[in-house]
């Protein structure tokens, strides 16, 4: 199945070179979870601050069990500080 994985801000550099901007389309096996992709792309746990699947927030406790489906879009933002 295919999913789109997006990393924002400082996390974008963790994506492979064949990315398109801050996103990459991936072929993943059925049963792949949100946490599987976060781990595969070595997103530090403290940097996976805001995690959305198709615009729906996935809390830290649900990431290891939330399986992705064909055409899902997983987006991850780091904490952002401002002033």
DARAMO-V404154 format. One record per pair of residues at least 12 apart in sequence whose C-alpha atoms are under 10 Angstrom apart, sorted by the first residue. I is the first residue (numbers start at 1). GAP is how many residues later the second one is. Records with the same first field share a line. If there is no record, write none. Layout:
I: GAP + GAP
//
This chain:
1: 25 + 26 + 27 + 28 + 29 + 30 + 31 + 67 + 68 + 69 + 70 + 71
2: 23 + 24 + 25 + 26 + 27 + 28 + 66 + 67 + 68 + 69 + 70 + 71
3: 21 + 22 + 23 + 24 + 25 + 65 + 66 + 67 + 68 + 69 + 70 + 71
4: 19 + 20 + 21 + 22 + 23 + 49 + 50 + 66 + 67 + 68 + 69 + 70 + 71
5: 14 + 17 + 18 + 19 + 20 + 21 + 29 + 32 + 33 + 36 + 48 + 67 + 68 + 69 + 70 + 71
6: 13 + 14 + 15 + 16 + 17 + 18 + 19 + 45 + 46 + 67 + 68 + 69 + 70 + 71
7: 14 + 15 + 16 + 17 + 31 + 34 + 36 + 41 + 44 + 67 + 68 + 69 + 70 + 71
8: 13 + 14 + 15 + 67 + 68 + 69 + 70
9: 13 + 67 + 68 + 69 + 70 + 71
10: 37 + 67 + 68 + 69 + 70
11: 30 + 31 + 32 + 33 + 36 + 37 + 65 + 66 + 67
12: 31 + 64 + 65
14: 27 + 28 + 29
15: 26 + 27 + 28
16: 25
22: 53
23: 50 + 51 + 52
24: 49
25: 46 + 48
26: 45
27: 43
28: 40 + 41 + 42
29: 39 + 40 + 41
30: 37 + 38 + 39 + 40
31: 34 + 35 + 36 + 37 + 38
32: 32 + 33 + 34 + 35 + 36 + 37
33: 29 + 30 + 31 + 32 + 33 + 34 + 35 + 36
34: 17 + 18 + 19 + 24 + 26 + 28 + 29 + 30 + 31 + 32 + 33 + 34 + 40 + 41 + 42
35: 13 + 25 + 26 + 27 + 28 + 29 + 30 + 31 + 32
36: 27 + 28 + 29 + 30 + 31 + 32
37: 26 + 27 + 31 + 37
38: 13 + 25 + 26 + 36 + 37 + 38
43: 33 + 35
44: 34
45: 15 + 33
46: 32 + 33
47: 29 + 30 + 31 + 32 + 33
48: 12 + 27 + 28 + 29 + 30 + 31
49: 27 + 28 + 29 + 30 + 31
50: 25 + 26 + 27 + 28 + 29 + 30
51: 12 + 23 + 24 + 25 + 26 + 27
52: 21 + 22 + 23 + 24 + 25
53: 13 + 14 + 15 + 16 + 19 + 20 + 21 + 22 + 23
54: 17 + 18 + 19 + 20 + 21
55: 17 + 18 + 19 + 20
56: 18 + 19
57: 18
58: 16
//
